[in-house]
Amino acid sequence: MKDVVERLRLKLEESADDQFFSKLRVLTASVGTDVVNPTVLLIGVDGKGPLTILDGNHRMAAAMLSDSSPALHRFRFVCGFSPEMTSCCWYHTNVNTLLRYLKNVVRYVSYDAETDIGRFQERGF
Protein backbone atom coordinates (compact mmCIF):
# COMPACT_ATOMS: atom_id res chain seq x y z
CA MET A 1 0.00 0.00 0.00
CA LYS A 2 2.86 2.36 0.80
CA ASP A 3 4.34 1.89 -2.70
CA VAL A 4 0.98 2.56 -4.35
CA VAL A 5 0.45 5.70 -2.28
CA GLU A 6 3.89 7.04 -3.16
CA ARG A 7 3.16 6.53 -6.87
CA LEU A 8 -0.22 8.23 -6.39
CA ARG A 9 1.45 11.14 -4.61
CA LEU A 10 3.71 11.72 -7.64
CA LYS A 11 0.81 11.42 -10.09
CA LEU A 12 -1.35 13.83 -8.05
CA GLU A 13 1.15 16.59 -8.78
CA GLU A 14 1.17 15.83 -12.53
CA SER A 15 -2.54 15.14 -13.07
CA ALA A 16 -4.36 18.33 -12.21
CA ASP A 17 -7.31 17.77 -14.58
CA ASP A 18 -7.68 13.98 -14.31
CA GLN A 19 -11.15 12.97 -13.01
CA PHE A 20 -9.84 10.09 -10.84
CA PHE A 21 -7.24 12.29 -9.16
CA SER A 22 -9.78 15.08 -8.66
CA LYS A 23 -12.01 12.65 -6.78
CA LEU A 24 -9.02 11.35 -4.81
CA ARG A 25 -8.15 14.93 -3.77
CA VAL A 26 -11.70 15.48 -2.48
CA LEU A 27 -11.62 12.15 -0.61
CA THR A 28 -8.20 12.98 0.85
CA ALA A 29 -9.53 16.28 2.16
CA SER A 30 -12.56 14.64 3.81
CA VAL A 31 -11.11 11.35 5.07
CA GLY A 32 -10.45 12.76 8.53
CA THR A 33 -14.11 13.66 9.03
CA ASP A 34 -17.14 11.61 9.96
CA VAL A 35 -18.39 11.89 6.36
CA VAL A 36 -16.21 8.97 5.25
CA ASN A 37 -17.08 5.39 6.20
CA PRO A 38 -14.26 4.19 8.51
CA THR A 39 -14.74 0.46 7.88
CA VAL A 40 -12.25 -1.40 5.67
CA LEU A 41 -12.99 -4.98 4.63
CA LEU A 42 -9.99 -7.32 4.28
CA ILE A 43 -9.84 -10.96 3.19
CA GLY A 44 -7.12 -13.53 3.54
CA VAL A 45 -6.26 -17.17 4.11
CA ASP A 46 -5.24 -16.58 7.72
CA GLY A 47 -3.93 -13.88 10.05
CA LYS A 48 -0.31 -14.52 9.12
CA GLY A 49 -0.48 -14.26 5.32
CA PRO A 50 -1.15 -11.35 3.00
CA LEU A 51 -4.51 -9.60 3.08
CA THR A 52 -6.48 -8.12 0.21
CA ILE A 53 -8.52 -4.96 0.68
CA LEU A 54 -11.95 -5.89 -0.61
CA ASP A 55 -13.59 -2.58 0.25
CA GLY A 56 -11.93 0.65 1.35
CA ASN A 57 -8.80 0.81 -0.80
CA HIS A 58 -9.49 4.36 -2.00
CA ARG A 59 -10.27 5.54 1.54
CA MET A 60 -7.05 3.98 2.85
CA ALA A 61 -5.01 5.56 0.07
CA ALA A 62 -6.66 8.94 0.72
CA ALA A 63 -5.92 8.69 4.44
CA MET A 64 -2.30 7.85 3.74
CA LEU A 65 -2.07 10.76 1.29
CA SER A 66 -3.58 13.17 3.81
CA ASP A 67 -0.50 13.00 6.07
CA SER A 68 -2.93 12.90 8.96
CA SER A 69 -2.19 10.22 11.51
CA PRO A 70 -5.61 10.60 13.19
CA ALA A 71 -7.28 9.87 9.85
CA LEU A 72 -5.53 6.50 9.69
CA HIS A 73 -6.41 5.67 13.29
CA ARG A 74 -10.14 6.19 12.63
CA PHE A 75 -10.35 3.08 10.45
CA ARG A 76 -11.98 -0.09 11.69
CA PHE A 77 -10.76 -3.25 9.98
CA VAL A 78 -13.02 -6.23 9.44
CA CYS A 79 -11.16 -9.35 8.29
CA GLY A 80 -12.55 -12.49 6.75
CA PHE A 81 -10.30 -15.56 6.81
CA SER A 82 -10.70 -18.86 5.00
CA PRO A 83 -8.24 -21.47 3.74
CA GLU A 84 -10.40 -21.52 0.59
CA MET A 85 -9.55 -17.88 -0.14
CA THR A 86 -6.91 -18.95 -2.68
CA SER A 87 -9.77 -19.95 -5.00
CA CYS A 88 -11.38 -16.49 -4.72
CA CYS A 89 -10.81 -14.19 -7.69
CA TRP A 90 -10.80 -11.13 -5.41
CA TYR A 91 -7.96 -12.54 -3.29
CA HIS A 92 -5.84 -14.25 -5.93
CA THR A 93 -6.71 -13.26 -9.49
CA ASN A 94 -5.78 -15.72 -12.20
CA VAL A 95 -7.54 -17.53 -15.06
CA ASN A 96 -8.76 -20.36 -12.82
CA THR A 97 -10.29 -18.10 -10.17
CA LEU A 98 -11.91 -15.89 -12.81
CA LEU A 99 -13.44 -18.92 -14.54
CA ARG A 100 -14.75 -20.15 -11.19
CA TYR A 101 -16.28 -16.73 -10.56
CA LEU A 102 -17.90 -16.67 -14.03
CA LYS A 103 -19.34 -20.15 -13.45
CA ASN A 104 -20.90 -19.01 -10.17
CA VAL A 105 -22.28 -15.82 -11.72
CA VAL A 106 -24.01 -17.89 -14.40
CA ARG A 107 -25.24 -20.44 -11.85
CA TYR A 108 -26.76 -17.81 -9.55
CA VAL A 109 -27.91 -15.22 -12.10
CA SER A 110 -31.54 -15.87 -11.21
CA TYR A 111 -30.93 -16.20 -7.44
CA ASP A 112 -33.06 -13.85 -5.36
CA ALA A 113 -31.53 -13.12 -1.96
CA GLU A 114 -34.72 -11.37 -0.84
CA THR A 115 -36.54 -14.72 -1.02
CA ASP A 116 -34.04 -16.31 1.38
CA ILE A 117 -34.25 -13.34 3.74
CA GLY A 118 -38.05 -13.66 3.76
CA ARG A 119 -37.84 -17.37 4.58
CA PHE A 120 -35.46 -16.69 7.47
CA GLN A 121 -37.75 -14.01 8.84
CA GLU A 122 -40.74 -16.39 8.69
CA ARG A 123 -38.79 -18.97 10.68
CA GLY A 124 -37.84 -16.42 13.30
CA PHE A 125 -34.06 -16.47 12.70
C-alpha positions in Angstrom: 0.0 0.0 0.0 2.9 2.4 0.8 4.3 1.9 -2.7 1.0 2.6 -4.4 0.4 5.7 -2.3 3.9 7.0 -3.2 3.2 6.5 -6.9 -0.2 8.2 -6.4 1.5 11.1 -4.6 3.7 11.7 -7.6 0.8 11.4 -10.1 -1.4 13.8 -8.1 1.2 16.6 -8.8 1.2 15.8 -12.5 -2.5 15.1 -13.1 -4.4 18.3 -12.2 -7.3 17.8 -14.6 -7.7 14.0 -14.3 -11.2 13.0 -13.0 -9.8 10.1 -10.8 -7.2 12.3 -9.2 -9.8 15.1 -8.7 -12.0 12.7 -6.8 -9.0 11.4 -4.8 -8.1 14.9 -3.8 -11.7 15.5 -2.5 -11.6 12.2 -0.6 -8.2 13.0 0.8 -9.5 16.3 2.2 -12.6 14.6 3.8 -11.1 11.4 5.1 -10.4 12.8 8.5 -14.1 13.7 9.0 -17.1 11.6 10.0 -18.4 11.9 6.4 -16.2 9.0 5.2 -17.1 5.4 6.2 -14.3 4.2 8.5 -14.7 0.5 7.9 -12.3 -1.4 5.7 -13.0 -5.0 4.6 -10.0 -7.3 4.3 -9.8 -11.0 3.2 -7.1 -13.5 3.5 -6.3 -17.2 4.1 -5.2 -16.6 7.7 -3.9 -13.9 10.1 -0.3 -14.5 9.1 -0.5 -14.3 5.3 -1.2 -11.4 3.0 -4.5 -9.6 3.1 -6.5 -8.1 0.2 -8.5 -5.0 0.7 -12.0 -5.9 -0.6 -13.6 -2.6 0.2 -11.9 0.7 1.3 -8.8 0.8 -0.8 -9.5 4.4 -2.0 -10.3 5.5 1.5 -7.1 4.0 2.9 -5.0 5.6 0.1 -6.7 8.9 0.7 -5.9 8.7 4.4 -2.3 7.8 3.7 -2.1 10.8 1.3 -3.6 13.2 3.8 -0.5 13.0 6.1 -2.9 12.9 9.0 -2.2 10.2 11.5 -5.6 10.6 13.2 -7.3 9.9 9.8 -5.5 6.5 9.7 -6.4 5.7 13.3 -10.1 6.2 12.6 -10.4 3.1 10.4 -12.0 -0.1 11.7 -10.8 -3.3 10.0 -13.0 -6.2 9.4 -11.2 -9.3 8.3 -12.5 -12.5 6.7 -10.3 -15.6 6.8 -10.7 -18.9 5.0 -8.2 -21.5 3.7 -10.4 -21.5 0.6 -9.5 -17.9 -0.1 -6.9 -18.9 -2.7 -9.8 -19.9 -5.0 -11.4 -16.5 -4.7 -10.8 -14.2 -7.7 -10.8 -11.1 -5.4 -8.0 -12.5 -3.3 -5.8 -14.3 -5.9 -6.7 -13.3 -9.5 -5.8 -15.7 -12.2 -7.5 -17.5 -15.1 -8.8 -20.4 -12.8 -10.3 -18.1 -10.2 -11.9 -15.9 -12.8 -13.4 -18.9 -14.5 -14.7 -20.2 -11.2 -16.3 -16.7 -10.6 -17.9 -16.7 -14.0 -19.3 -20.2 -13.5 -20.9 -19.0 -10.2 -22.3 -15.8 -11.7 -24.0 -17.9 -14.4 -25.2 -20.4 -11.8 -26.8 -17.8 -9.6 -27.9 -15.2 -12.1 -31.5 -15.9 -11.2 -30.9 -16.2 -7.4 -33.1 -13.9 -5.4 -31.5 -13.1 -2.0 -34.7 -11.4 -0.8 -36.5 -14.7 -1.0 -34.0 -16.3 1.4 -34.3 -13.3 3.7 -38.1 -13.7 3.8 -37.8 -17.4 4.6 -35.5 -16.7 7.5 -37.8 -14.0 8.8 -40.7 -16.4 8.7 -38.8 -19.0 10.7 -37.8 -16.4 13.3 -34.1 -16.5 12.7 
